[in-house]
Amino acid sequence: MRSVPKKWEVGIAALAFLAFIYGFPRLIIAWLGEESPWTSYLYQYGFGLVVFLIGIRLIINTGACRPGRGRDTFWFRILLAGFVLYAVTHAIWIILALRIPVKGGM
């Protein structure tokens, strides 16, 4: 049986999450600049990954998905592959938008 986290552990985790929320966008903008299409990509999938991993942890801790039980392993892999697929597809879309010239106004 899992032990209940102590109040200070929850407080430190919440403080670290708030520091991430504050610092991550500023780090990306300082690194890439506001005009880069990769800034919004990293912002979206950076925060998305954090929220996704929190959800995965909840799923595993509550026992809603237990790898090795029935088809749970299959669906767990689908969840992970789905996030990766969306991130890779979006990255390819950005690369194509930057590399393929557009003939507008014709």
N, C-alpha and C positions, 0 to 999 in steps of 0.2 A: 504494500500500500504506500502511496506517495504521501510525503509529509506536506503540510500546508506551509507555503513560504512565509518567512517572518516579515513583519511590517517594514523593516529597514531594507530588506531585499526588494520588495515591491517599490519602495520609494526610490531606491537607486536605479532600478530598471525604468521607472517613469521619468526620472531626471535624465537618464541617458537618452531615452526616446525624445524628450523635449529638446535636448542639445542637438540631436540628429536633425530634428525638424527645423531648428534654427540655422544650423551650420551647413547642412547639405546643399540647399539652393544657392547659398552665398559662395560656397566652394565651386560649384559648377559654373556659376556666372563668372567668377574670377578666373577660372581655368579656360573656359571656352568663349566667354562673352555673351551678351544678350542676343545678338543677331544670329548666332549659330543654330541650325536646326537640330544639332545634337544636344543642345542645352535642354530643350523641352523633352527630348527623347529620354535622356538620362534622368531628368526630374521625374517624368511619368513612371518609368520602369524602375527607378531607384526606390521611390516611395511605394510603388506597386509591389515590389519584391518584399519590402518590409511588412506591408499589410498581408501579403500572400503567406509569408512565413509565419506570421502570428496566427493566421487562420489554420495553416497546416498543423501548427503546434496544438491549437485547440482541438482540432479533429483527432489528433493522435492521443492527446491527454484525456479526452472524454471517452475514448474508446469507440467513437463513431466509425473509425477506419482502423482496422488492425491488419497490417500486412501478414499474410499467411492464413487469414480466415476467409474462406470462400473466394469471392471475386474482389475482395478489398485491395489486394495487391495490384490487380489490373486497373481499378479505378484510381488508386493512388498514383500510379504511373501516368494515367491519362491527365490527372490534375497537373502534375509536374511538366509533362510534355506540352500541355496546352499553354501554359505560361511561356515556356521557351519558344513555342511555335509563334505565338503572337508577337513576342519581342523580336524574333529573327525576321518575321515577315515585315514588321514595321521598319526595321533597320534596312532591309533590302529596298523597301519602298522609298525611304529617304535617299539611299544611295542612287537609285534610278532617277529620282527627281533632280538630284544634283548633277548627274552625269549626262542625261539625255536632253538635248536641246529642244526647246518648244518653239514652234512657229505659230505664234498667236496673231490674231487679227486678219487671217486669210480667208 
